[in-house]
Amino acid sequence: MPKREVLCLVQTADYSICMQLKHAVALASLGILVGLIACSAEDNASMQVPVFVAGSGGTTGSGGSVGLPAPAPMIAAMPTAGSVAPPQGGASGMTGGGGAMMPTGAGGGTVDPGMPGAEDYSRYQDPGTGAWPLGTPDECKMDASLFTDSGIANYAVFRYGKLCHIKGGDAVGMMYSATKTLGGTTAGRAAYLARDVPKTGPGTGPIMHEDLGTDWIAAPAYPRRDARIAHVMGMVAAASPSLDDSALVWRYDTVGSEAINGMIKATEKCAAQVPGLATGFVAFMQKELFDKMGMTNSSYTTALGIASGWSANLSDMGKLGTLLLHDGWYGGERLLSREWVYRMSHPAFESANTSYGQLAWLNHRGNAAGIGGNISTGSNAPEGDPCAPPAFWPSYPHGLSKATDCMATVGTCDQQFDVGVFSAQGLNGQFVVMHPGLDLVITARNFSGGDGPMGLWKAIRPGVIAKDPMFAGDETAFCNAYGSGGYAPDLPVPRHP
């Protein structure tokens, strides 16, 4: 069959139908690829949606029905040799990373003036400084009666800015190494607040991942003085004999003494440039994160640096997860730069470890190290969770990493949506697990020996898939699509570095 290029114009007044169409086309058989499809973010605005389809083997209907919703009539289909015209309607979600309509909630967002194209974050909902509102099964798009959670004593599920399910109470406990992710978030907050401070020399302006560690850390514990902040936060600064990409060695900085505790001094030095900010790390974290997000059950001590010391309950864990899930946007304002969150949630140095970013654990497809990759089961297994998307960069090399691809040992580096699952993990089973493509956070306390993020996701997955607008209970098809990065029904703003 010859290669075909078709322009399909679809008119619908229903945003969710538009997004179902998008995914139907994206997942159609016979190798059809979607080059451009966009939907208006205004739920009830009439729109025309251009769909550029390139593939072989006829139209989307050949070889099986795509199952498009009836209220989305086809207006025209015509050959084209050029690019498609921009869609009519709203400006958000205009690239291929859009998602299905999300319910409104207590803590909405606004257009982010600091982002290219003034990206609209109004669909990212959170509770702000208040308590989590309870979501109904329809609001949360999940059926908790189908959860297989008999082996999980204490966990919660958050979606669309609501508390959708909780089991085992909401008591406060030690987070152990999940504190590392909180520490990285705190450093990112200081960097964002100093974004307008000019870089006039070492250790000035915002903290940047390419900065020398010694620009910000006066007497680092690690031996290599040429290490950058990315090497410190990526845990390769201490053990690597050289910073050449092929020589990088990842080693888990368990108590922070090898390198990462230096980020406390870096954060304090950065924050000190901005008048009015708290100068001590503990006070800064309290004011700029705990108070900003209403994390009233959280406390922190620097006894173990940023390696441990955070105490929290499931609700506060969910708020941190929501901040990171939403690319640093919370309570109607930006708290972290998108780039900072992106680097946290994507591999820092693939040659050393594909399952670790900048102080956060990642789902992966092999070549992993540490607790992210050296045990036999779970999302920490050698090839990650197959029913969850891996964290891949859109292109290689990136930043300081010289990797030419994602270094997966299974599958490919291809992905339609950049929605890799990432997490904070602490001793004895403390977890904050983020699923950006589903606008979903799972938190758990004392879930030890239960396959970690993979076990948590496996337990709630039947209830999520049962109400999925595309797959409606078909777990095999859902996992094939979602696990390959080909399905992201709840991603209104595309993720990018």
N, C-alpha and C positions, 0 to 999 in steps of 0.2 A: 504494500500500500504506500502511496506517495505521502510525503510529509505535508501536513495541512496547517494553515494558520487561519483562525476564525475569530471574528469579533462578534461577541454576543452582547446585546444590550438588554438588560433586565430591569424592569421597573417594579418596585414594590414599596409600600409604605411601612413595612415591618422590618426593623433592623435585624431581629433574630432570624427571620426567614432569609434575609440577605446573607447572613453569616452561615446558615445551614447550606445555602447554595454554594458559598465559597468552599466549604469543606467537602461538599458532595463532588464538586468539580476536581478539587485537589486529590481526592481519594479514588476517583474513577479508575477503572481498569484500563489495560492496554497502554500503559506508560504515558498517559496524558500529563503534561506539566503545566502548572499555572504560572505565567509570567507576571500577570498583574490582575488583581481583583480587589476592589475596595468598597467599603460600605460607609454610609453616612453614620455618624455617631448620634444624630438626632433621631430618636426612636420613631417618631411619627412623621418625619419629613419624607415627602415623595422624592425618589431618587432614581437615577439611571446608573447602572453598574456596568462598566466595561470589563469584559473578561477576555484576556488574551490566552488562547489555548494553542499549544504547539505539541504535536505528537504524531503518531502513526496509527493506522488501523481504523480510520473513519471517525465518527462523531462520538460524543460521550455516551450516547445511547447504545452503541454497538457492543455486543458481548455482555449485555446485562444492563438493567436499569439502574440509574443513579439514585432514583427515588427523590426527586426534587419536590418541594412542597407545592401544592396546587395553586396557592395565591401568588406565585411568582411567574407571571406569563412572559413568554418570549416575545419581544417586540420585533427584533430584526436579527438576522445572522448573515454576514457578508464576508467574502474574502478580503483580506487586507495585507498589504506588504509593509506597512509602516507601523508606528507605535499607536497605541490607542489614545483617545482623548481623555482628559481628566474627568472624573465623575462629578456630577452635580451634587450639591448638598454640603454637609459639614466637612471640616478639615481634619478631624482626628481619625486615627486608624487608617490613614490613607495609603500606607504600604501594606505588604502582605502579612503583617503580624496582628491583624485585628482579631476580635473574638465575639462570642455571642453576647446578646444583651444581658447586662447585669442589673440586678435590682438595686434601687436606691437605698441608702442607709443613713445612720446618724451622722457619720463624719465624712462628708464628701470632699472633693478637691475642686480645683479650678484650672484654667489654662496656665501652664507653667511658662512664664515669659522668658525664662532662661534657656529654653530648649529650642533647637532648630524647628521651624515650622509651628512654633507655639503649641506644643502637643497638649492635648486635653486630658487631664487626669481626673475629671469629674466622675468617671466610672469606677475609680478606685475608692472603695468605701472602707472606713475604719471607725472605731468608737471614739476617736479623739482622746480626751483626758477622762472620759466617763467609763462606766462599766460596760461590758460587752452586752449589746442587746441580744435577746434570744431569737434565733431564726426558726421559722417553721420548716417542715420538710420541703414544701414548695419553694420557699424563699432560698433555702440552701441547696436545692436540687440534689437531695440525697435522701435515702430511706434507711435510717439507722437500724430498723428492725432486721435488715439484711447483713449487718456487720457481723463478722466472725471474730469477736474480740474476747473470747473466754480466757485467753492467756495474757491479757493486758489489764492490769489492775487500775492504772491511773493515767488517763490521757484525755485530750480534748481536741476537737476539730473546729476550725474557724474558716468561714467562707463568706465572701461578699460583705465583709465588715460585720459579721454576726457570729455569735457563738452557736454552733449548730449541734454540738454533742459534747457531753462531758461525762466521765465515769471516774468514780473513786474520790470525789471531793477536789478541793482546790487549795490544799495546804501548801505552805512555803517550805522549800527545801534547798539544799546546796546544789548548784549547777555544775560544779567542778569544771572540766575543760570546756564546757559550752561557754564559759566566760571568755574564752579566746575570741569567739565571734563577736561578743559584746565589746571587747576591747578594740577590735578592728573597726567596729561601728563608731566607737567613741573617737578614735583617731580620725575617722572620716568626717565626723561632725566638726572637729576643729579645723580640718582642711577646708571644709565648705565655708565656715564662718570667716576664714582668712582669705577667701577667694579674690577679694579686691585689694589685698595688700600686695604691693609690687615686690617682685623678687630682685633685691638689690645686692644679694650676696648669698653665701651658704647659710642655710637655716633661716631664710626669710621668705615671706609670701606663704602660700599654702603648701602643706606637705604634698609632694608628688612622688609617685612610685619610682621615677627615674632618678630622684635625688640620691646622692651619697648618704648612706646611713649616718656617717660621721658629721654630716651637715646638721643633723638634729640630735644625735646621740653622742655626747661628749666623750665618753669612755665606754664603748661597747664591749660586751663580753666575748663576742665572736672575734676570731683572729684576722679575718680578711678586711682590711680597711678600704678596699675598693668595692665592697658590697653595697648594693643599692637598697632602698627601702623595700622594693619588690622582693629582693633576696631575703631580707629579714622577715617580712610578713609571709613569704612563701616557704619558709623554713629550709632554705638551702644555704644560708650564710655561714652556718657554723661548721658543717661537715664537709663542704666541697673543697677539694684540693686546689681547684681553679674555678673561675667563674665562666670559663668556656662552657657552652651549652652541653657538650658531650661529657664534661667532667662534673656536672652538677650532681650532688648527692643530697637527697631529701632525708632529713632525720627529725622525728617528732620531738618538739621542744616541750616536753611534758610539763615541767614546772616553770618554764619560761626563762630559765637562767642562762641558756645558751645565746639567745638573741632577742626574742620577742618582748621581753620585759622592758627593753629599751624604748619601746613605743610609748611608754608612760611619759618619759622625759620629752620625747618628740612631740607628743600631744600638748603637754604643758607649755613647751617653748612656742609652739605654733599659736596656741590660744592666747598667750601673753601679748601677742602683737595687736590684739583687738581690744580696745578699751571697753571695760565693763564686764568682761567675761570672768568667770571664776578661774582662779589660777591653779588650784590644786586639782589633780586628776579625779579624785573622789567627788569633790564638790562640782567639778565640771560635768562629770557623768550624771550626777544627781539633777543638776539644773537643766542641762541640755538634752538629756534623754528621759530619765525617769519622770521628771516634772513635766516636760513637754508632752509626753505620751500618757501621763496618768498611770505610770507603773508604780502604784502606791504600795505594792507588796514586795518591791525589790530593794535590796541593799547590796553594798559592795565594800570589800576590804582589800587593801593592796598587799596583804601579807604574802601572797604568792603572785604578785605582779598582775599581769593580765591573763595568767595561765589558769587561775581559779579565783574564787572569792565572791562570785555573784550568788545570791540567794533569791529565789523567785518562786511564784506559783504558776500554774498552767496559764492563767489569764495574762499575766505579764509576759510570759514566754511568747504567747500568741501575739502580743503587741510588737515585740521586737521582730518576730517573724514577718508580721504584716508590713512593717517599715521596709524590710529588705525585699520582701516579695514584690512590693510596689516601687522598687527602684529608688528608695530613699524619700518617697513622698508620704507624708502622714499629717493628719489633722488639717488638711487644706494648705499645706506649705511644704517646701522642700527642706529636708533636714540633712540630706547627704547628696552629693553629686551622683548622677546616674553612672558616670564612669567608675567612681569608687565602688559602688555596689556591683557593677559588672565585673570588675577585677576580683572582688571578693568571691564572686559566684562562678568564676571560670578558671581553668587551670593557669597557674602562674608560670610553670615550666614543665611542659609535657615530657621532656626527656628525663625528668627526675620523678615526677608523680602526676598522673592525670586525674587523680581523685582529690587533689587539694588546690585551693585557690589562694586567696589572701586571708588566712585565718578562718576558713570555712571548708567543710567537706563537700564533695561533689559526687553525683552519680557519674558513671564512666563506662567505657567499653574496653577495659584492659589497660595494662601497663601502669597499674596503680601500686601504691606502697602504703605501709602503715596500716592503721585500723580501717582505712578506706579501701584496702585491697588485698589483704593477706590472710583472710580467714575464708572458710570453705562455703559459707552460706550467706544469704542476705544481700542487702544493697552494698555491703562492704565486701562482697565476694569478688573473686578475680575479674569478673566481667560485668559487675554492676547489676542493677535491677533491669531486666529486659522489658518490664512493663512501665518504665519511667524513662523519660528522655535524658540522655547524657548531656553534660555541659561541654559544648564545643564552641570554639571561636568561629566567626564567619569567614575568616581568611587567615592564612599563615604565610610567613611568621608574624607575630604580633608582639608589641612592646619589646621587652628585653629577651623574650623567648625566641630562639632561632629555629624552633621546630617547623618543619615544612608541611606537616599535616597534624591531625588530631592524635596520631599514634595509637589508634584503636587496634586491638588484636582480634576483634570480631566486628562484622558489619563494615560500614563505610563512614566517612566524615560528613556525608550529606545530611542536611536537615532543612526543612521548610521553615520551621519556627524555632527561634532561639529561646528555648524554655527549659533548659537543663535543671533537674532537681538538685537542690543544695541544702545543707543542713549545718546546724551547730550540734556537737555531740560531746557529752560529758560522762565521766566515770559512773558506773552502776546504772547506766541506761537513762541518761537525761538527754532528751532530743527536742530540737526545734527543726521541723522539716518543711521546706518551702517548695510548692509546686506552682510555678508562675503561670503555666498554661491553663491551670484550672482555678486560679485565684484561691488557692487552698493552703492552709497551714495546719500541720498536725504537731501537737506538743505532747510529750510524755515524760513522766518521772518514774525512775526506778524500773524501767523496762529493760532489764539486763538479760542477755542470752536469748533474745527473741528476734534476731535478724534485723535489728535496728530499723532504719527508715524503710527498708523493704518490707519488714514484718508489719509495721504500722500501716503502710499503704495497702498491703495485701488484705489486712483485716477490714478496712473500711471500703475497699474498692468495689465490692458487689453493690453496696448501697449507693455509691456514686454513679456507677455505670447504669444501674437500673433507671435512673432519671436523666441520663445523658440524652441530649436532643438528637444526636446522630446515631448512636449505637444501641441505646435502649436495652441493656441487658446482655448484649453480645460481647462477652469479655475478650474472646480471642481477637475479634476484629478491632476492638478498642485498644488492646495492648499492642497490636501490630502497628496501628496508626500513631497512638500517643507515644509509645516507646521508641519510635523511629524519628520523633520530632516532626511528624506530619499532621498533628492535630493539636490545636490550642484554642478551644472554644471560649476561653475567658481571658483573653489577652488583648485588651482594647488599645494599648500603646505598645508598639513593637520594641523589643529590647535590642540595644546595640551599644557598643563601647563608646 
